[in-house]
Amino acid sequence: MSRNNHTITTTRIHIMALDGIVNVNSLFTLALFLGLAWYPTAPDPTTTLITDTSCIASSSIVEDLIAFHVYSFSSFLFSSLIALAVKQTIKIFDTNKDDDSDGVVRSAPLARVNLVALRAGTLVSGFGSVFGCGFLMMALVDLVQIKLGVLGCGSLHTFAAVTPLVILVPSASVIYVFLMLYAFAR
């Protein structure tokens, strides 16, 4: 019986993790759509907050901004689709179909699923989110360069905007990856 309780708990935790991944990916995807809706044209003095024309971002930075938005969107979409597929697999293999019409799967923790496949799906989905966050961070660095000037000019405002971004996002990603790997090994 303890083996069955362990399976129930493990499955429930994975479902909650998958729900969390899908929810966060949805928020980031919304932010990406808003970012893509603001389609920057080639940088000129009227679209930046800087006065030195030598510090205006080149058109390649604008191209990178759009590319990183698309890469990030693709990563978040990949991650969400994998998470939803794993959740659907749990629902398909659920032998106790007592869920309500509100869409909440109440019996999924009793499903007999391959825990290795469940963990692997959760891990792949998590890594998709990490890659999405990395690409989103690079897009935001490009956005800062478009608005506040390129990093090579040494603007205090540019560095003040970029420094927390390139420290906090990778730090959180490393913590997330280690916790994900720890959960995978359990």
C-alpha positions in Angstrom: 0.0 0.0 0.0 2.9 2.4 0.7 4.1 1.9 -2.9 0.6 3.0 -4.1 0.6 6.0 -1.9 4.0 7.0 -3.2 2.7 6.8 -6.8 -0.3 8.9 -5.9 1.7 11.6 -4.3 4.3 11.6 -7.1 1.7 11.8 -9.8 -0.2 14.6 -8.0 3.1 16.6 -7.6 3.8 16.2 -11.3 0.4 17.4 -12.2 0.8 20.5 -10.1 4.2 21.1 -11.6 2.8 20.7 -15.1 -0.1 23.1 -14.2 2.5 25.6 -12.9 4.6 25.4 -16.1 1.6 25.9 -18.3 0.4 28.9 -16.2 3.8 30.6 -16.2 4.3 29.9 -19.9 0.9 31.5 -20.6 1.9 34.7 -18.8 5.2 34.9 -20.7 3.5 34.2 -24.0 1.1 37.1 -23.4 4.1 39.3 -22.7 5.7 38.1 -25.9 2.6 38.9 -27.9 2.5 42.4 -26.4 6.2 42.7 -27.2 5.7 41.6 -30.8 2.8 44.0 -31.2 5.2 46.8 -30.5 7.1 46.3 -33.7 10.2 48.5 -33.6 11.3 50.1 -36.8 14.9 50.9 -37.5 16.2 52.9 -34.5 16.3 56.6 -35.0 16.6 59.5 -32.6 12.8 59.7 -32.1 12.4 56.1 -30.9 15.2 56.2 -28.3 15.8 58.0 -25.1 19.4 58.9 -25.9 20.8 62.0 -27.7 24.2 60.6 -28.9 23.6 59.3 -32.4 26.6 57.0 -32.1 24.9 55.1 -29.3 21.7 54.3 -31.3 21.2 50.6 -31.8 21.8 49.2 -35.2 19.1 47.5 -37.3 20.8 44.1 -36.4 19.8 44.6 -32.8 16.2 45.2 -33.8 16.4 42.0 -35.9 17.8 40.1 -32.9 15.0 41.5 -30.8 12.3 40.1 -33.1 14.2 36.8 -33.5 14.6 36.3 -29.7 10.9 37.0 -29.3 10.1 34.3 -31.8 12.6 31.8 -30.2 11.1 32.5 -26.8 7.6 32.1 -28.0 8.5 28.8 -29.7 10.2 27.5 -26.5 7.2 28.5 -24.3 4.7 26.9 -26.8 6.8 23.7 -27.0 7.0 23.5 -23.2 3.3 24.1 -22.8 2.3 21.5 -25.4 4.6 18.9 -23.8 3.1 19.6 -20.4 -0.5 19.4 -21.7 0.3 16.2 -23.6 1.7 14.6 -20.4 -1.4 15.7 -18.5 -3.7 14.3 -21.2 -1.8 11.0 -21.1 -2.5 10.8 -17.4 -6.2 11.5 -18.0 -6.3 8.8 -20.8 -4.8 6.2 -18.5 -7.0 7.2 -15.6 -9.0 4.1 -14.8 -11.2 5.9 -12.3 -13.2 8.4 -14.4 -14.9 10.4 -11.7 -14.0 14.0 -12.7 -16.7 16.7 -12.8 -17.8 18.7 -15.8 -15.7 21.7 -14.6 -12.6 20.2 -16.2 -10.7 19.5 -13.0 -9.2 16.1 -13.1 -9.9 14.7 -9.7 -8.9 11.1 -10.2 -5.6 11.7 -12.1 -3.4 10.9 -9.1 -4.9 7.3 -9.3 -3.8 6.8 -12.9 -1.4 4.1 -13.7 1.3 5.8 -15.7 4.9 5.2 -16.4 6.7 7.4 -13.8 9.9 7.5 -16.0 7.9 8.9 -18.9 6.0 11.3 -16.6 9.3 12.6 -15.1 10.9 12.9 -18.5 7.9 14.8 -19.9 8.0 17.2 -17.0 11.8 17.6 -17.3 11.5 18.3 -21.1 8.7 20.8 -20.5 10.7 22.5 -17.7 13.8 22.9 -20.0 11.6 24.4 -22.7 10.5 27.0 -20.2 14.1 27.7 -19.2 15.1 28.2 -22.8 12.1 30.5 -23.3 13.2 32.6 -20.3 16.8 32.8 -21.7 15.6 34.0 -25.1 13.2 36.4 -23.4 16.0 37.8 -21.4 18.1 38.3 -24.5 15.1 40.1 -26.2 14.8 42.4 -23.2 18.5 43.2 -23.4 18.1 44.2 -27.0 15.0 46.3 -26.1 17.1 48.1 -23.5 19.8 48.8 -26.1 17.2 50.2 -28.5 15.6 52.5 -25.9 18.7 53.5 -23.8 21.6 53.0 -26.1 24.0 50.1 -26.9 26.0 48.5 -24.2 29.3 49.6 -25.9 28.6 53.3 -25.1 28.8 52.6 -21.4 25.6 54.4 -20.4 24.8 54.1 -16.7 21.1 53.8 -17.4 21.7 50.9 -19.9 23.9 49.0 -17.4 21.5 49.7 -14.6 18.6 48.1 -16.6 20.6 45.2 -18.0 22.6 44.2 -14.9 19.8 42.9 -12.7 18.3 41.2 -15.7 21.4 39.2 -16.6 22.1 38.3 -12.9 18.6 37.4 -11.6 17.2 35.5 -14.6 20.2 33.1 -15.0 20.4 32.7 -11.2 16.7 31.8 -11.0 17.1 29.5 -14.0 20.0 27.6 -12.4 18.0 27.2 -9.2 15.0 26.0 -11.2 17.1 23.5 -13.1 18.7 22.1 -10.0 15.3 21.7 -8.3 13.9 20.1 -11.4 16.8 17.6 -11.6 16.4 16.9 -7.9 12.7 16.2 -8.4 13.5 14.0 -11.4 15.9 11.9 -9.4 13.4 11.3 -6.6 
